[in-house]
Amino acid sequence: MKKYVKIFSALSDENRLRIYLLLLQGELCVCELINTLDMEQSRISHSLRILKEAKLINNQRRGKWMIYSINQNLKNNKIIQGLKKELKLSSQDLSNLEKCKKNIKKYQNVIETT
């Protein structure tokens, strides 16, 4: 029961829920979350810590970057399945995520050509 209390508690905050829904779209680093959600780094990091403590997300270091993703072990959890089915990201969050991804691709292309 403690496991489910942690999950519900972690997802009871709107910003943490938005972060989780964004991570359902794919892996993201903190800078992508900052740009997509237009929030301060400290708030994002605090929310990520709570989601990680609830075992909802994982992180992995890639060079200097910390990449966050959903915990695949919870993929078949009925709570998570219900979230995926019932909750959708706002059109603003989706639009911001697309813009952020395009900007990162442009930046990577510039680095590769120099």
C-alpha positions as CSV (number, residue, x, y, z in Angstrom):
1,M,0.0,0.0,0.0
2,K,2.9,2.4,0.7
3,K,4.0,2.1,-2.9
4,Y,0.7,3.4,-4.1
5,V,0.5,6.2,-1.6
6,K,3.9,7.4,-2.9
7,I,2.7,7.2,-6.5
8,F,-0.5,9.1,-5.8
9,S,1.4,11.6,-3.7
10,A,4.0,12.2,-6.4
11,L,1.3,12.7,-9.1
12,S,-0.9,14.9,-6.9
13,D,1.0,18.0,-8.0
14,E,0.1,19.5,-11.3
15,N,3.6,20.2,-12.3
16,R,4.9,16.7,-11.4
17,L,2.0,15.3,-13.4
18,R,2.9,17.5,-16.4
19,I,6.5,16.3,-16.2
20,Y,5.4,12.7,-16.0
21,L,3.1,13.1,-19.0
22,L,6.0,14.7,-20.9
23,L,8.2,11.8,-20.1
24,L,5.6,9.4,-21.4
25,Q,6.4,11.1,-24.8
26,G,10.0,10.1,-24.5
27,E,13.3,10.7,-22.7
28,L,14.1,14.3,-21.7
29,C,16.8,16.2,-20.0
30,V,16.3,19.0,-17.4
31,C,16.9,21.7,-20.0
32,E,14.2,20.4,-22.2
33,L,11.8,20.3,-19.3
34,I,12.7,23.9,-18.3
35,N,12.1,25.1,-21.9
36,T,8.9,23.1,-22.4
37,L,7.3,24.0,-19.0
38,D,8.8,27.5,-18.7
39,M,9.8,26.7,-15.1
40,E,12.8,27.3,-12.9
41,Q,15.5,24.6,-12.8
42,S,15.1,24.2,-9.1
43,R,11.4,23.5,-9.3
44,I,12.0,21.0,-12.1
45,S,14.7,19.2,-10.2
46,H,12.7,19.1,-7.0
47,S,9.7,17.5,-8.9
48,L,12.0,15.0,-10.6
49,R,13.4,14.0,-7.3
50,I,9.9,13.3,-5.9
51,L,8.9,11.3,-9.1
52,K,12.2,9.3,-8.8
53,E,11.6,8.6,-5.1
54,A,8.2,7.2,-6.0
55,K,9.9,5.0,-8.6
56,L,7.9,6.5,-11.4
57,I,10.9,7.7,-13.4
58,N,14.6,6.7,-13.9
59,N,17.6,8.8,-14.8
60,Q,20.7,8.0,-16.7
61,R,23.9,10.0,-17.2
62,R,25.0,10.5,-20.8
63,G,28.2,12.5,-20.7
64,K,27.4,15.7,-18.9
65,W,23.6,15.3,-19.3
66,M,21.2,13.6,-17.0
67,I,18.4,12.0,-19.0
68,Y,15.1,11.2,-17.5
69,S,12.6,8.5,-18.6
70,I,9.6,6.7,-17.2
71,N,10.2,3.5,-15.3
72,Q,9.5,0.8,-17.7
73,N,8.8,-1.7,-14.9
74,L,5.5,0.3,-14.2
75,K,4.5,0.1,-17.9
76,N,1.7,-2.4,-17.1
77,N,0.6,-0.9,-13.8
78,K,-3.1,-0.2,-13.9
79,I,-2.7,3.3,-12.4
80,I,-0.2,4.3,-15.1
81,Q,-2.3,2.7,-17.9
82,G,-5.3,4.8,-16.6
83,L,-3.2,7.9,-16.7
84,K,-2.1,7.3,-20.3
85,K,-5.7,6.6,-21.3
86,E,-7.4,9.5,-19.5
87,L,-4.9,12.4,-19.3
88,K,-3.4,14.3,-22.1
89,L,-0.8,17.0,-22.3
90,S,-2.1,20.5,-22.9
91,S,-1.7,21.7,-26.5
92,Q,0.6,24.4,-25.1
93,D,2.9,21.8,-23.5
94,L,3.0,19.7,-26.7
95,S,3.7,22.8,-28.8
96,N,6.5,23.9,-26.5
97,L,8.0,20.4,-26.5
98,E,8.0,20.3,-30.3
99,K,9.7,23.7,-30.5
100,C,12.3,22.6,-27.9
101,K,13.1,19.4,-29.9
102,K,13.4,21.4,-33.1
103,N,15.8,23.9,-31.5
104,I,17.9,21.0,-30.1
105,K,18.2,19.4,-33.5
106,K,19.2,22.7,-35.1
107,Y,21.9,23.1,-32.4
108,Q,23.2,19.6,-32.9
109,N,23.4,20.2,-36.7
110,V,25.4,23.3,-36.1
111,I,27.8,21.5,-33.8
112,E,28.2,18.6,-36.3
113,T,29.0,20.9,-39.2
114,T,31.7,22.9,-37.3
